């Protein structure tokens, strides 16, 4: 992997290019103030954030919140460098104007977008023609471009053979592979790559090929329940692996370093240790983890899988990843932000590691098909980067067109096997046919044929001599044009302002003003990631069920996610608090992976999640804050139920 951040590590850290970079040996000319300056920078940032927005103030009424304009003025005063990120606002206005038209806030996308809305926009005057550009002055309907850009078809192949010898690739696949590897700064000389149906397929595919019989351990570092990780755990246990997991110390949810170190370095006599699965940050809490864990694992004989799905769009350019080369890397891409969450996953394998894999045949590998006719098949879907939507004792019964478990206006909410099929872009369901998987959802369950006289690939591609086709991915190009420093700075300001604002909401007429919101993981912090896990509590201290909050947010055109935090460790100091907040549930009852832990209680906390992307702006986070503040009204939920009854819609069953 190459790095754009080849300068001084301290400078990289100050600009936020990498979370807690691996410390380099100090130069001969020591500068005593450099580390102090970095630490002071972080302390000053936290102090500025805490003091910038109505310090020593609590808001107890949602109608008394400061206006959007007043809040933004204070925001810019606290973070004057935010104005330097206005290029992202221009890109949003010109290329993703459907967000403005739909008035929709997308805080549930994880992964990287390939294309812009403008790039694939269908002209309103010709609904069957794909336009490569579109003028904002002639806005079409936000839903008018909701067509597949390409299809995927599953193939049953041997992963090891595919990596060693390759296979026949279409021009689209070759172009997309070059584009992605260039975007991620991954060298084709060092890594092989295959396309997978989604993130879960990539994890399961690796578990089916990794030699767990000789390297018997699987060690994961996740503070949340993940469909992809559970699929890997289930598969690896069937193949004889001993599964271990890191624990996270309450309340900040930092990695319990002492316990993890023991698991990584124990049994030094064994050279072959197993597979160490490591994300650089939590996609739910925003907690970031040190690069040195990868180094420590490799030094102790582990193969390292880096889960890059939760990283920011340019975090692969960080200084740390130029030093540590994981054996495996998984990432995911979706098609269009705020509109089309389907896409594919990517599994990268270091060429020197390929020989250790075992022969296995799996259906997780896919082809990318630039077909002109794509069919939507019932029960057939593909995606990129999600977890299954959790079930709940709160059930929402409503018209299909009014709600979505994923960002963007959808015409139908399809359910299979008692759960929502789409949630943050991915499902682990595989199609029952070998045909092309469809990424569009029509208004009925009948098969619909979509004519594409103008092929998207042809209109967004050009020939590059011997290198062949080059496909234009404006979503990736926009990220490259903004750069790592600007994107990181923008996300840092927005997520920390949101954390600060949420903690200022307190219930009235309660002892010491009980807080409305509880945030899990890091609070105001310079190095936190742009993801947030939280819960809302009523004036009696009872938690508002996350699925209920998610659906009410959906009614306000705000798309949130939710998940389950687990592997939490409480010291004796927090034992009483543990008894109050921890939830106990049966894994089997929730339909999760059925491994040898089947039937055992799973302890954790169900939470609401919000993920900020490079297109997120201040208006988005202010609207989320204003929405959450409505729960300060003790009758808010009841009012919402009667409001939709009055609109002749089915009620919310609570």
C-alpha positions in Angstrom: 0.0 0.0 0.0 1.2 3.5 -0.8 0.6 6.5 1.4 0.1 10.1 0.7 1.1 10.9 4.2 4.8 10.4 4.1 5.8 13.3 6.2 6.3 13.7 9.9 4.0 11.5 12.1 3.3 14.3 14.4 2.1 16.5 11.6 -0.1 13.7 10.3 -1.6 13.3 13.7 -2.3 17.0 14.1 -4.2 17.1 10.8 -6.2 14.0 11.8 -4.9 11.9 8.9 -4.6 8.8 11.0 -6.1 7.8 14.4 -3.3 7.5 16.9 -0.5 6.7 14.3 2.3 4.2 15.1 5.0 6.1 16.9 8.2 6.4 14.8 11.7 6.6 16.4 12.4 10.1 17.4 14.8 12.0 15.1 18.3 12.9 16.3 17.3 16.5 16.8 14.6 16.2 19.4 11.9 18.8 19.6 10.6 18.6 23.2 7.5 20.7 22.4 6.2 18.5 19.5 4.4 15.9 21.6 3.2 18.6 24.0 1.9 20.6 21.1 -0.1 17.6 19.8 -1.5 16.9 23.3 -2.3 20.6 23.8 -4.1 20.7 20.4 -6.4 17.9 21.5 -7.1 19.4 24.9 -7.8 22.8 23.3 -10.1 21.2 20.8 -12.2 19.5 23.5 -12.3 22.6 25.5 -13.4 24.7 22.5 -16.1 22.3 21.6 -17.5 22.2 25.1 -17.5 26.0 25.4 -18.6 26.9 21.9 -22.3 26.1 22.2 -24.2 27.7 25.1 -21.8 26.6 27.9 -23.3 25.7 31.2 -26.8 25.6 29.6 -29.4 22.8 29.5 -32.3 22.7 27.1 -35.5 21.3 28.7 -38.0 22.3 26.0 -37.7 21.5 22.3 -39.4 24.8 21.5 -36.7 26.8 23.2 -33.8 25.5 21.1 -31.7 28.1 19.3 -32.5 28.6 15.6 -30.5 26.9 12.9 -28.9 30.1 11.9 -27.9 31.1 15.4 -26.5 27.6 16.0 -24.5 27.7 12.8 -23.1 31.1 13.6 -21.8 29.8 16.9 -20.5 26.7 15.1 -18.5 28.7 12.6 -17.1 30.9 15.4 -15.9 27.8 17.3 -14.5 26.1 14.1 -13.4 28.8 11.7 -11.6 26.2 9.5 -15.0 24.6 8.7 -15.5 27.2 6.0 -12.5 25.7 4.2 -14.6 22.5 3.6 -17.2 24.3 1.5 -16.1 22.4 -1.5 -18.0 19.5 -0.1 -21.1 21.6 0.1 -20.7 22.6 -3.6 -20.3 19.0 -4.6 -23.5 18.1 -2.6 -25.5 20.9 -4.3 -24.3 20.1 -7.8 -24.1 16.4 -7.8 -26.4 15.2 -5.1 -29.2 17.7 -5.3 -31.8 14.9 -4.8 -31.0 15.3 -1.1 -32.4 18.8 -1.1 -35.4 17.9 -3.2 -36.4 15.0 -1.0 -35.5 16.9 2.2 -34.0 13.6 3.4 -31.1 13.2 5.8 -29.1 10.0 5.3 -27.2 9.0 8.5 -27.2 5.2 7.9 -24.8 4.8 5.1 -21.6 2.9 5.8 -19.1 2.3 2.9 -18.0 4.3 -0.1 -20.2 5.6 -2.9 -19.2 4.9 -6.5 -21.4 7.3 -8.5 -23.0 10.7 -8.0 -26.7 11.2 -8.4 -26.1 13.7 -11.2 -23.9 11.2 -13.1 -26.7 8.6 -13.5 -29.6 11.0 -13.7 -32.3 10.3 -16.2 -33.6 13.3 -18.0 -37.1 14.1 -17.1 -38.0 14.5 -20.8 -36.7 11.1 -21.7 -37.1 8.6 -18.9 -35.3 5.8 -20.7 -32.2 7.7 -21.4 -29.3 8.0 -19.0 -27.6 11.4 -18.9 -24.0 11.7 -17.9 -24.7 15.2 -16.6 -27.7 17.1 -15.4 -28.5 20.7 -14.8 -29.8 21.7 -11.4 -32.1 24.2 -13.1 -34.1 21.3 -14.5 -34.5 19.1 -11.5 -36.3 15.8 -12.1 -38.2 13.8 -9.5 -35.8 12.5 -6.8 -37.0 8.9 -7.6 -36.6 9.2 -11.4 -33.1 7.9 -11.5 -33.7 4.9 -9.4 -32.5 2.2 -11.8 -29.7 -0.3 -11.6 -26.3 0.8 -12.9 -25.0 -2.7 -13.3 -26.0 -6.1 -12.1 -24.2 -8.9 -10.3 -24.3 -12.6 -11.0 -23.1 -15.3 -8.7 -20.5 -17.8 -9.7 -19.4 -20.9 -7.9 -15.6 -20.9 -8.0 -12.6 -21.9 -5.8 -11.4 -18.8 -4.1 -7.7 -19.9 -4.0 -7.7 -20.8 -7.7 -9.4 -17.5 -8.5 -6.7 -15.6 -6.6 -3.8 -17.6 -8.1 -4.8 -17.8 -11.7 -7.6 -15.3 -12.1 -10.5 -15.7 -14.4 -12.0 -14.2 -17.4 -13.0 -10.6 -16.6 -15.3 -8.2 -18.4 -14.1 -4.8 -19.4 -16.3 -3.4 -16.7 -14.7 -5.6 -14.0 -11.2 -4.8 -15.1 -11.9 -1.1 -15.1 -13.7 -1.2 -11.8 -10.9 -3.2 -10.2 -8.2 -0.7 -11.4 -10.4 2.2 -10.1 -10.9 0.7 -6.7 -7.3 -0.4 -6.1 -6.1 3.1 -7.2 -8.6 4.8 -4.9 -7.5 2.7 -1.9 -3.8 3.0 -2.7 -3.5 -0.8 -2.9 -0.8 -2.1 -5.3 -1.7 -4.8 -7.8 1.8 -6.1 -7.3 1.1 -6.9 -3.7 -2.6 -7.9 -3.5 -5.2 -9.9 -5.4 -8.9 -8.9 -5.4 -12.3 -10.5 -5.9 -15.7 -9.0 -6.0 -18.2 -10.4 -3.5 -22.0 -10.0 -3.2 -21.6 -7.9 0.0 -19.6 -7.5 3.2 -21.1 -10.7 4.8 -20.2 -12.8 1.7 -16.6 -11.6 1.9 -16.2 -12.6 5.6 -17.8 -15.9 5.1 -15.8 -16.6 1.9 -12.5 -16.1 3.8 -13.7 -18.2 6.7 -14.4 -21.1 4.3 -10.9 -20.9 2.9 -8.7 -20.1 5.9 -6.8 -23.1 7.3 -8.4 -23.2 10.7 -7.3 -26.8 11.2 -3.6 -25.8 11.5 -4.1 -22.2 12.7 -7.0 -22.8 15.0 -7.8 -19.5 16.5 -10.2 -16.7 15.4 -9.8 -13.4 17.4 -12.2 -10.5 16.6 -12.3 -6.9 17.9 -15.8 -5.7 17.6 -17.9 -3.8 20.2 -21.1 -4.4 18.3 -23.0 -7.4 16.8 -22.2 -7.8 13.1 -23.9 -10.1 10.7 -20.7 -10.4 8.7 -18.6 -11.3 11.8 -21.3 -13.7 13.0 -21.3 -15.5 9.6 -17.5 -15.8 9.9 -17.7 -17.1 13.4 -20.3 -19.7 12.5 -18.4 -21.0 9.5 -15.0 -21.0 11.3 -16.4 -22.9 14.3 -17.8 -25.6 12.0 -14.3 -25.9 10.6 -12.7 -26.4 14.1 -11.7 -22.8 15.0 -11.5 -21.6 18.6 -13.3 -18.2 18.7 -12.2 -15.4 21.0 -13.2 -11.8 21.2 -11.8 -8.6 22.6 -13.7 -6.9 25.4 -14.5 -3.2 25.8 -14.3 -1.3 29.1 -17.3 0.6 30.3 -18.1 3.4 30.0 -15.8 4.7 27.2 -15.8 1.4 25.5 -12.0 1.4 25.0 -10.4 -1.9 24.2 -9.5 -3.8 27.3 -5.8 -3.8 26.4 -4.6 -6.1 29.1 -7.0 -8.9 28.1 -6.5 -8.5 24.4 -2.7 -8.5 24.7 -2.9 -11.8 26.6 -4.9 -13.4 23.9 -2.6 -12.1 21.1 0.7 -13.0 22.7 0.0 -16.2 24.7 1.4 -19.6 23.7 4.6 -18.2 22.2 5.8 -21.7 21.2 3.2 -22.0 18.5 4.2 -20.2 15.3 0.8 -20.5 13.6 -1.7 -18.6 15.7 -4.8 -18.0 13.6 -6.8 -15.1 12.1 -6.9 -11.7 13.8 -9.9 -9.7 12.6 -9.4 -6.0 13.3 -11.3 -2.8 12.4 -9.5 0.5 12.9 -12.7 2.0 14.3 -16.1 1.0 15.5 -18.8 1.7 12.9 -21.3 2.2 15.7 -19.6 4.1 18.5 -16.9 5.9 16.6 -14.2 4.5 18.9 -10.8 4.2 17.2 -8.2 1.6 17.8 -4.4 1.7 17.6 -2.6 0.5 14.5 -0.1 -1.3 16.8 -2.5 -4.1 17.4 -2.0 -5.2 13.9 1.8 -5.1 14.3 1.6 -7.0 17.6 -0.6 -9.7 16.0 1.7 -10.1 13.0 4.8 -10.3 15.3 3.1 -13.1 17.2 2.2 -15.3 14.2 -1.3 -14.1 13.4 -2.7 -13.5 10.0 -4.4 -10.1 10.0 -7.7 -9.3 8.4 -8.3 -5.5 8.3 -12.0 -4.6 8.1 -12.0 -1.3 6.3 -15.8 -1.0 5.9 -16.2 1.5 8.7 -13.2 3.7 7.7 -13.7 7.1 6.3 -13.6 7.5 2.5 -9.9 8.4 2.4 -8.7 6.7 5.6 -6.8 4.2 3.6 -4.3 7.0 2.9 -3.3 7.2 6.5 0.3 7.0 7.6 -0.2 3.8 9.6 -1.4 1.7 6.6 1.8 2.5 4.8 3.7 0.7 7.6 1.4 -2.3 8.3 0.3 -4.5 5.4 -2.6 -6.8 6.5 -2.8 -10.3 5.0 -6.5 -9.7 4.1 -8.6 -6.6 3.7 -12.4 -6.2 3.2 -14.2 -3.1 2.1 -17.6 -2.3 0.5 -19.0 0.1 -2.0 -22.5 1.2 -2.7 -23.8 2.9 -5.8 -25.3 6.3 -5.1 -25.5 8.1 -1.7 -29.0 8.7 -0.6 -30.6 6.8 -3.4 -29.2 3.4 -4.3 -27.5 1.5 -1.3 -26.8 -1.7 -3.3 -23.4 -2.5 -4.6 -20.7 -5.1 -3.8 -18.0 -6.0 -1.4 -14.2 -6.5 -2.1 -11.9 -9.1 -0.6 -8.2 -8.3 -1.0 -5.6 -11.0 -0.3 -1.9 -10.4 -0.1 -0.2 -12.4 -2.8 2.3 -13.9 -0.4 -0.6 -15.2 1.8 -2.6 -16.9 -1.0 -0.7 -20.2 -0.8 -1.8 -20.8 2.8 -5.5 -20.8 1.8 -7.4 -24.1 1.4 -9.4 -25.1 -1.6 -13.1 -24.3 -1.1 -16.1 -23.6 -3.4 -18.4 -20.8 -2.5 -21.1 -18.8 -4.1 -20.0 -15.5 -2.5 -17.8 -14.4 -5.5 -19.7 -12.4 -8.1 -19.3 -11.0 -11.6 -20.2 -7.4 -12.5 -22.6 -7.4 -15.4 -23.1 -4.3 -17.6 -26.4 -5.7 -18.9 -28.8 -3.6 -20.8 -31.8 -5.5 -19.4 -32.0 -6.2 -15.7 -34.8 -8.1 -14.0 -35.9 -7.7 -10.4 -36.6 -11.2 -8.9 -38.7 -11.7 -5.7 -36.4 -12.7 -2.9 -33.3 -11.6 -4.8 -31.1 -8.7 -3.6 -27.6 -7.6 -3.2 -25.9 -4.9 -1.2 -22.8 -3.7 0.5 -22.5 -2.9 4.1 -25.2 -3.6 6.6 -26.4 -5.6 9.6 -29.8 -7.2 9.8 -32.5 -5.1 11.2 -33.3 -6.2 14.8 -36.7 -7.2 15.8 -38.5 -5.5 18.6 -41.5 -5.6 20.9 -42.5 -2.3 19.3 -44.2 -3.0 16.0 -44.9 -0.4 13.4 -47.8 -1.1 11.1 -48.0 1.4 8.3 -48.4 1.9 4.6 -45.5 0.4 2.6 -44.6 3.7 0.8 -44.2 5.7 4.0 -41.2 4.1 5.7 -37.8 2.8 4.8 -35.1 1.0 6.7 -32.6 2.7 4.5 -32.0 6.2 3.3 -33.9 7.5 0.3 -37.5 7.5 -0.9 -38.5 3.9 -1.6 -41.6 2.7 -3.2 -41.9 -0.5 -1.3 -40.6 -2.1 1.9 -40.0 -5.8 1.1 -40.1 -8.3 4.0 -38.7 -11.8 3.9 -38.6 -14.3 6.7 -40.1 -11.9 9.2 -37.5 -9.2 8.9 -36.9 -6.2 6.7 -34.8 -7.1 3.7 -32.9 -3.8 3.3 -31.0 -2.1 6.2 -28.0 0.0 5.6 -27.4 -1.5 2.2 -26.8 -5.2 2.6 -28.5 -8.5 3.1 -26.9 -11.9 3.4 -29.7 -13.6 1.5 -28.3 -15.2 -1.7 -30.5 -15.5 -4.8 -32.0 -18.8 -5.6 -31.0 -18.5 -9.3 -27.7 -18.1 -11.1 -29.2 -15.1 -13.0 -28.3 -11.5 -12.6 -29.2 -10.0 -9.3 -31.3 -6.9 -9.4 -30.6 -3.8 -7.4 -33.8 -2.0 -8.1 -37.1 -2.3 -6.2 -40.2 -1.8 -8.3 -43.6 -0.8 -7.0 -45.1 -4.3 -7.3 -43.8 -7.8 -6.6 -44.1 -8.7 -10.3 -41.1 -9.2 -12.5 -40.3 -5.9 -14.3 -38.1 -5.6 -17.3 -36.1 -2.3 -17.5 -35.1 -1.2 -20.9 -31.7 0.6 -21.1 -31.2 1.8 -24.7 -28.2 3.9 -23.5 -25.8 1.7 -21.6 -24.5 3.3 -18.4 -21.1 1.8 -18.8 -20.7 3.0 -22.3 -21.8 6.6 -21.4 -19.5 6.8 -18.4 -16.4 5.1 -19.8 -13.5 5.9 -22.1 -10.7 3.9 -23.8 -7.2 4.2 -22.4 -5.1 2.5 -25.0 -3.6 -0.8 -23.9 -5.1 -0.4 -20.4 -8.6 -0.8 -21.9 -11.7 0.7 -20.4 -11.8 3.3 -17.7 -15.1 3.9 -16.0 -16.0 7.2 -14.4 -16.9 7.0 -10.7 -17.7 10.5 -9.7 -18.3 9.4 -6.1 -14.7 8.3 -5.8 -13.4 11.2 -7.8 -15.2 13.7 -5.4 -13.5 12.1 -2.4 -10.1 12.2 -4.1 -10.7 15.9 -4.9 -11.5 16.7 -1.3 -8.6 14.8 0.2 -8.1 13.1 3.6 -7.3 16.2 5.7 -10.3 18.2 4.6 -12.8 15.2 5.0 -11.4 14.3 8.4 -11.5 17.9 9.6 -15.1 18.4 8.4 -16.3 15.1 10.1 -14.5 16.0 13.3 -16.2 19.3 13.7 -19.7 18.0 12.9 -19.6 14.8 15.0 -18.2 16.6 18.1 -20.8 19.4 17.9 -23.6 16.8 17.7 -22.3 15.0 20.7 -22.0 18.3 22.7 -25.5 19.4 21.6 -27.2 16.0 22.5 -25.7 16.1 26.0 -27.3 19.5 26.6 -30.9 18.0 26.4 -32.3 17.4 29.9 -35.7 16.5 31.2 -37.5 19.3 33.1 -38.8 18.9 36.6 -36.6 16.0 37.5 -33.9 15.6 40.1 -30.7 17.2 38.9 -32.3 17.4 35.4 -31.9 13.8 34.1 -30.3 13.7 30.6 -32.5 12.9 27.7 -29.7 11.2 25.7 -27.0 8.7 26.7 -24.0 8.4 24.4 -22.0 5.1 24.3 -18.3 5.2 23.6 -16.2 8.3 23.2 -17.8 11.7 23.9 -16.1 14.9 22.8 -12.8 13.8 21.4 -10.4 15.0 18.7 -9.7 11.5 17.5 -13.2 10.0 17.5 -14.7 8.6 14.3 -17.8 10.1 12.6 -20.2 7.5 14.1 -22.4 7.8 17.1 -24.3 5.2 19.3 -26.9 6.6 21.6 -30.2 6.0 23.3 -33.1 8.3 24.4 -34.7 8.0 27.8 -38.0 9.4 29.0 -38.6 11.5 32.1 -39.0 8.3 34.2 -35.6 7.0 33.1 -37.0 4.3 30.8 -35.3 3.8 27.5 -37.2 4.6 24.3 -36.9 1.5 22.2 -34.4 2.1 19.4 -36.6 0.6 16.6 -39.4 3.0 17.7 -37.1 6.0 17.6 -35.8 4.9 14.2 -39.3 4.7 12.7 -40.3 8.1 14.2 -37.1 9.6 12.7 -38.1 8.0 9.4 -41.4 9.9 9.6 -39.3 13.1 9.8 -37.2 12.2 6.8 -34.2 11.2 8.9 -32.7 7.8 8.3 -30.9 6.3 11.3 -29.6 2.8 12.1 -29.6 0.7 15.2 -27.6 -2.2 16.5 -26.4 -4.2 19.5 -23.3 -3.3 21.6 -21.8 -6.4 23.2 -18.5 -7.8 24.7 -18.7 -5.1 27.3 -16.5 -5.3 30.4 -17.5 -3.6 33.7 -15.1 -3.1 36.6 -16.3 -3.5 40.1 -16.8 0.2 40.2 -19.6 0.0 37.7 -21.2 -3.3 38.8 -24.3 -1.6 40.1 -24.7 0.4 36.8 -24.2 -2.9 34.9 -27.3 -4.4 36.5 -29.4 -1.4 35.4 -28.3 -1.0 31.8 -27.3 -4.4 30.5 -29.8 -6.3 28.4 -30.2 -10.0 28.2 -31.5 -11.8 25.2 -31.3 -15.2 23.6 -29.2 -15.2 20.4 -31.3 -18.0 18.9 -34.5 -16.1 19.5 -33.2 -13.1 17.5 -32.3 -15.2 14.5 -28.6 -14.6 14.6 -25.8 -17.0 13.7 -26.4 -20.4 15.2 -23.0 -21.6 16.3 -21.9 -23.6 19.4 -23.0 -20.6 21.5 -26.5 -21.4 20.5 -29.0 -20.9 23.4 -26.6 -18.9 25.5 -27.6 -15.5 26.8 -26.1 -12.6 24.9 -25.5 -9.5 27.0 -25.4 -6.0 25.6 -27.2 -2.8 24.8 -29.5 -2.1 21.9 -28.7 1.4 20.5 -29.6 3.9 17.9 -26.8 4.7 15.5 -25.9 7.7 13.2 -23.0 7.7 10.7 -21.8 10.9 9.1 -20.3 11.0 5.6 -18.3 13.6 3.7 -21.6 15.0 2.3 -23.1 15.5 5.7 -23.6 19.2 6.5 -24.5 21.2 9.6 -28.2 21.4 8.6 -28.3 17.5 8.8 -27.0 17.3 12.3 -29.0 20.2 13.6 -32.2 18.6 12.3 -31.3 15.3 14.1 -30.7 17.3 17.3 -34.0 19.1 16.9 -35.8 15.8 16.3 -34.3 14.1 19.3 -35.2 17.2 21.4 -38.9 16.5 20.7 -38.7 13.6 23.2 -38.4 16.2 25.9 -42.2 16.3 25.5 -43.5 13.5 27.6 -46.5 13.0 25.2 -44.5 13.1 22.0 -44.8 9.4 21.1 -48.6 9.4 21.9 -49.1 12.5 19.8 -47.3 10.9 16.9 -49.5 7.9 17.0 -52.7 10.0 16.9 -51.3 12.3 14.3 -51.0 9.4 11.8 -54.3 8.0 12.8 -55.8 11.3 11.8 -54.1 11.1 8.4 -56.0 7.7 7.8 -52.8 5.8 8.2 -52.4 2.7 10.3 -51.3 3.4 13.8 -48.0 2.7 15.5 -48.5 -0.2 17.9 -46.6 0.5 21.1 
